[in-house]
Amino acid sequence: MNRMKLRIEILAVLVVVASLLGGCSTTPKNTTEDHRQTILAMRDRTLNEFYALKDSARAEIEKAPGYAVFNSAGIKLLVVGAGGGRGVVVDNRTGKNTYMNMAELGAGLGLGLKDVRVVFVFHDAEALDDFISNGVTIGANATAAAKYEDSGDAGGGELVVNNISIYQITDSGLALELMISGTKYWPDGRLNSL
């Protein structure tokens, strides 16, 4: 049993390293400002898609103290999965952008690649400030597609944790994914430097 556990741990490390290196190869090798602009363009595309999927999304974001948008790519290989991405937190009170990184590690049977966009809506200032200052680790989530093609309810696909609504957007619409995983978010020191 210990050999199996060691193999799983080694495989998990290899998957994480491969995911992170793969993410580096798709990131433009330009200036810090170019990286920021790439993230902001992803944010704008994601928000437009989110607004089209959920009628009340624009009003929800506008009245919230802030929101965040992340792009995440991941891989699941046999019993472990890993992923990573980047995004931006927007403080609606000040208009300030805080650029952040994310990493995910999970367990469960499966095989495949996944590319999703995640929108966070912070329903109070404390949740927003805590997310920016401390990042957050979110874990133990299930999968339920809220919309597939033209069927389903695009108003679903919402997970609420600590006064934060979390929406996951996939190619088939909004989705709520619950799996045994942990996702860590933290500020990107380089992109937040002046």
Secondary structure, DSSP 4 states (H G I P E B T S, - for coil): -HHHHHHHHHHHHHHHHHHHHHHHHHS--S-HHHHHHHHHHHHHHHHHHHHHH-TTHHHHHHHSSEEEEEEEEEEEEEEEEEEEEEEEEEETTT--EEEEEEEEEEEEEEEEEEEEEEEEEESSHHHHHHHHHH-EEEE----EESEETTEE-TT--EEEETTEEEEEEETTEEEE---EEEEEEEE-HHHH--
